Amino acid sequence: MAIICVDAGTTVIKAVGYDSSGAETAVARRETGVSRPAPGHAEQDMGAVWDAVAATVREVAAQVGGAEFVAVTAQGDGCWLVDAAGAPTGPAILWNDARAAATVDDWTQSGLAAAAFRRNGSSAASGLPHAILTWLRANDPARLDRSTAMLTCGGWIFSRLTGELVADESDASAPFMDLRARAYSPELLGLFGLEWAEGLLPPVRPCPVAELTPHAAAELGLAAGTPVVMAPYDIAATALGAGAVAAGQACGILGTTLCTEVVVESPDLEGSPTGITIALPGGYLRAFPTFAGTEVVQWTCRLLGLGDPAELGELALLSEPGAGGLAFLPYLSPAGERAPFSDPLARGALLGMSFEHGREHVARAVLEGLTMVIRDCLVATGAAPTELRVCGGGSASATWLGLIADVTGLPVRRSADAEVGARGAYLVGLAATGAEPSIAAAAGRHVRLRDAVEPDPARRGFYDRWFEDFLALRATDAGAWPLLGAMRGRT
């Protein structure tokens, strides 16, 4: 019998069917909308997300004829509030929401965020639950009064499938978990003044497994009682799906977030308070998910009148490395940036522009700027991997993969799978249901990689110096971010 895995991203929800050999045999996709009802807000209709999940699973189930089990991974962080009956009390507030940016800035400036990192291993960000709950308490307390549980996207989908309100360890990792104890920390709740929110936190279980309810089964076209596995959330499931399952192995997601991550044996709570640390079965993931990724590529395509990202890559190749001295800081999110540094006031910039520059220089500078962020995050992991495994929509660009190899100095390898997050959920599901002895064993059998893109030694030397220049330019430009924030406030 087939296996069906769901990957519920921010803008696209996918269901993938796998046959008995582990090969992808069916894929269904549905787009989901993100609403921005006010400056800095990013929300989703929770019912619409569930409808998209049900539709994709139903479509795949009709093709593969049932499922041995269903495994789910989904976007992480955010705040998905439900009432006692499990119904939404309003729209989901997403991981890239910026309404609580001022609160996070206060925590950062006061040292509170750094103090929390020493127990939790994750930096503060406006899309994390502690920031959103603080904002809701001040601005929409009635919604909190109506709510009895705070879920993530994966927890929401799992609740609709099984009727259970739980959190996987990965979803619970930030911001309230004591990573070493793998349990919620009353001290962390108290640090943020959120003791009152403890009752909203669902119980934590590693890779929860439960049965599909009759009602959900009817919606999905599957048998009631089918096992349902909640896999780690998307950036962690994607690392596993790319085969990063052992300490020191690294993965880069070229998607809505640029997420550079490395598997570690234990959390480092004494280092620089940046990035996030995610609990995984048998280990941890040190991850640096940015607020701005391939949306920057799409924005540039619109700016330059290009049809798609492939055209951007072709245009960038018309410029020599260094884009004629044009440098790009890719911090375009209204929420600022969270990796490998945290600053809600961070903003993007094109630096060094003159009449000598054309569209090809802008295209090259944008891809180089994004790639500098990948190297910046890789350095922040403190790891020394021997290769970088990449996936996500951006990995389709041969130009970008070549740049990543040259800038990081590492061979870059893509997964042979079209849906790497779903593959990660598949591996977790095999281990959670006992079909494989471990996730690592499942990965050894089912993860396949394409040939490596090797770095060019000459260009590597050029980009070593360019990376240092990039950091220096960012440090200089950061001095203007508070003033720019004040100017935005006046408009």
Secondary structure, 3 states (H helix, E strand, C coil): CCEEEEEECCCEEEEEEECCCCCEEEEEEEECCCECCCCCCCEECHHHHHHHHHHHHHHHHHHHCCCCCEEEEECCCCEEEECCCCCECCCEECCCCCCCHHHHHHHHHHCHHHHHHHHHCCCCCCCCHHHHHHHHHHHCHHHHHHCCEEECHHHHHHHHHHCCCCEEHHHHCCCCEECCCCEECHHHHHHCCCHHHHHHCCCEECCCEEECCHHHHHHHCCCCCCEEEECCCHHHHHHHHCCCCCCCCEEEEECCCEEEEEEECCCCCCCCCCCEEEEECCEEEEEEECCCCHHHHHHHHHHHCCCCHHHHHHHHCCCCCCHHHCEEECCCCCCCECCCCCECCCCCEEECCCCCCCHHHHHHHHHHHHHHHHHHHHHHHCCCCCCEEEECHHHHCHHHHHHHHHHHCCCEEEECCCCHHHHHHHHHHHHHCCCCCCHHHHHHHHCCECCCECCCHHHHHHHHHHHHHHHHHHHHHHCCHHHHHHHHHHC
